[in-house]
Amino acid sequence: NADLDSARYFGSYIDAAGIRYLLLERIPGVRLWECAEFEPWREAARWLARMHARVTVETAGASRAAAHLLRYDRPFYESWMERAELFHASHSAVSRLAARHAHIVDRLLDERTAFLHGEFYSENILVQRRAGAMAVRPIDWEMAAFGPAFVDLAYLVAGRWSDNERADV
């Protein structure tokens, strides 16, 4: 247990129609993007740092969930470029990116691999205030993965931020 205060797992089942259900704790709180003050964003970055420190690739790789985790490997990156070219072939930005894609992938693959939330966007982070304290409670783990550690942080700071705000997180 990495003691990360994520939603508790209660179980899962498949109904008679074959639909799968996952039973998790319902977390009262507001989504991070709804927080007007900056401190919850900083707390989300601190939570992320704790997760990356506590949940190692070895720990996650030895878990029962390991077979279901995505891998940000060469085939993963190539599939996204193929999709971009398929859907936006005539867009000049996609053509420019495609020309540099192999170099970018090489750089990404040189980064340290970590266990990732996979979609650490502000809409997937609940902020819960309890007993005068603030707790960050990420949800929506279906894209959890192994990949470059900075990817989760990039998801967190995606959007309309000034350079100073990004640096402050």
Phi, psi and omega per residue, in radians:
N1 nan 2.138 -3.112
A2 -1.511 -0.042 3.111
D3 0.915 0.958 -3.099
L4 -1.787 0.007 3.063
D5 1.084 0.639 3.041
S6 -1.502 3.022 -3.105
A7 -1.014 2.387 3.119
R8 -1.273 2.477 3.101
Y9 -1.585 2.209 3.122
F10 -1.839 -0.354 3.129
G11 2.599 -3.093 3.095
S12 -2.635 2.789 3.077
Y13 -2.778 2.880 3.080
I14 -2.081 2.178 -3.117
D15 -1.395 3.129 -3.072
A16 -1.055 -0.466 3.137
A17 -1.492 -0.030 3.136
G18 1.542 0.146 3.129
I19 -1.430 2.289 -3.124
R20 -1.562 2.434 3.115
Y21 -2.209 2.434 3.083
L22 -2.055 2.182 -3.082
L23 -1.829 1.936 -3.129
L24 -2.141 2.801 3.060
E25 -1.040 2.405 3.017
R26 -1.485 2.177 -3.047
I27 -1.844 2.046 3.040
P28 -1.344 2.384 3.132
G29 2.875 -3.095 3.099
V30 -2.027 2.651 3.098
R31 -1.227 2.549 -3.066
L32 -0.949 -0.693 -3.089
W33 -1.106 -0.316 3.127
E34 -1.468 -0.149 -3.101
C35 -1.434 2.102 -3.114
A36 -1.341 -0.561 -3.116
E37 -1.455 2.807 -3.010
F38 -1.517 -0.401 -3.050
E39 -1.040 -0.687 3.086
P40 -1.056 -0.555 3.096
W41 -1.173 -0.737 3.081
R42 -1.098 -0.725 3.138
E43 -1.116 -0.631 3.081
A44 -1.105 -0.709 3.103
A45 -1.149 -0.680 3.096
R46 -1.150 -0.722 3.103
W47 -1.023 -0.789 -3.136
L48 -1.060 -0.761 3.107
A49 -1.069 -0.724 3.105
R50 -1.101 -0.759 3.140
M51 -1.066 -0.815 -3.124
H52 -1.109 -0.537 3.123
A53 -1.359 -0.637 -3.031
R54 -1.550 -0.566 -3.109
V55 -1.814 1.710 -3.112
T56 -1.422 2.881 3.060
V57 -1.049 -0.674 -3.139
E58 -1.136 -0.764 3.134
T59 -1.116 -0.875 -3.136
A60 -1.135 -0.656 -3.141
G61 -1.164 -0.419 3.132
A62 -1.620 -0.045 -3.090
S63 -1.414 2.886 3.086
R64 -1.146 -0.376 -3.111
A65 -1.462 -0.188 -2.999
A66 -0.925 -0.690 -3.105
A67 -1.151 -0.341 -3.089
H68 -1.713 -0.097 -3.100
L69 -1.385 2.428 3.070
L70 -1.229 2.758 3.049
R71 -2.159 2.108 3.080
Y72 -1.436 1.327 -3.135
D73 -1.956 -3.089 -3.099
R74 -0.979 -0.845 3.124
P75 -1.048 -0.609 3.097
F76 -1.070 -0.904 -3.119
Y77 -1.130 -0.688 3.138
E78 -1.142 -0.625 3.130
S79 -1.128 -0.635 3.120
W80 -1.218 -0.647 3.095
M81 -1.181 -0.706 3.092
E82 -1.060 -0.713 3.103
R83 -1.128 -0.763 3.132
A84 -1.063 -0.760 3.123
E85 -1.153 -0.655 -3.141
L86 -1.138 -0.767 -3.056
F87 -1.568 -0.351 -3.074
H88 -2.382 0.679 -3.043
A89 -0.991 -0.588 -3.071
S90 -1.495 -0.091 -3.105
H91 -1.404 2.215 -3.060
S92 -1.110 -0.567 3.140
A93 -1.133 -0.651 3.121
V94 -1.172 -0.698 3.105
S95 -1.094 -0.734 3.125
R96 -1.150 -0.709 3.116
L97 -1.158 -0.732 -3.139
A98 -1.041 -0.635 -3.133
A99 -1.150 -0.498 -3.121
R100 -1.837 -0.017 -2.987
H101 -0.989 -0.821 -3.102
A102 -1.049 -0.714 3.109
H103 -1.114 -0.758 -3.135
I104 -1.121 -0.764 3.122
V105 -1.072 -0.742 3.092
D106 -0.998 -0.754 3.133
R107 -1.130 -0.748 3.122
L108 -1.094 -0.716 -3.119
L109 -1.240 -0.309 3.070
D110 -1.381 -0.262 -3.116
E111 -1.297 2.742 3.080
R112 -1.101 2.333 3.111
T113 -1.490 2.413 3.131
A114 -2.399 2.919 2.970
F115 -1.375 2.280 -3.075
L116 -2.032 2.558 2.930
H117 -1.113 -0.763 3.032
G118 1.733 -0.397 3.057
E119 -2.618 1.046 -3.070
F120 -1.399 0.890 3.081
Y121 -1.456 2.762 -3.084
S122 -1.079 -0.433 3.107
E123 -1.363 -0.199 3.111
N124 -1.827 0.288 -3.131
I125 -2.210 2.060 3.080
L126 -1.664 2.473 3.075
V127 -1.948 2.154 -3.082
Q128 -2.070 2.236 3.086
R129 -1.801 2.177 -3.137
R130 -2.602 2.333 3.114
A131 0.892 0.730 3.097
G132 1.337 0.031 -3.138
A133 -2.007 2.883 3.123
M134 -1.997 2.355 3.081
A135 -2.168 2.366 3.062
V136 -1.676 2.239 -3.069
R137 -2.287 1.544 3.129
P138 -1.096 2.534 3.091
I139 -2.203 3.110 3.038
D140 1.047 1.256 -3.084
W141 -1.644 0.220 -3.028
E142 -1.135 -0.326 3.137
M143 -1.799 0.308 3.111
A144 -0.952 2.550 -2.956
A145 -2.761 3.072 2.896
F146 -1.928 2.253 -3.140
G147 -3.079 -2.971 -3.139
P148 -1.077 2.264 -3.053
A149 -0.997 -0.600 -3.068
F150 -1.217 -0.217 -3.096
V151 -1.065 -0.777 3.121
D152 -1.061 -0.721 3.111
L153 -1.131 -0.668 3.101
A154 -1.082 -0.694 3.075
Y155 -1.070 -0.754 -3.104
L156 -1.063 -0.738 -3.052
V157 -1.668 0.166 3.073
A158 -1.140 2.512 3.101
G159 2.141 -2.788 -3.048
R160 -1.614 1.498 3.126
W161 -2.096 2.607 2.980
S162 -1.415 2.836 3.105
D163 -1.047 -0.665 3.130
N164 -1.127 -0.709 3.119
E165 -1.138 -0.773 3.111
R166 -1.046 -0.740 -3.128
A167 -1.160 -0.528 -3.089
D168 -1.334 -0.430 3.116
V169 -1.269 nan nan
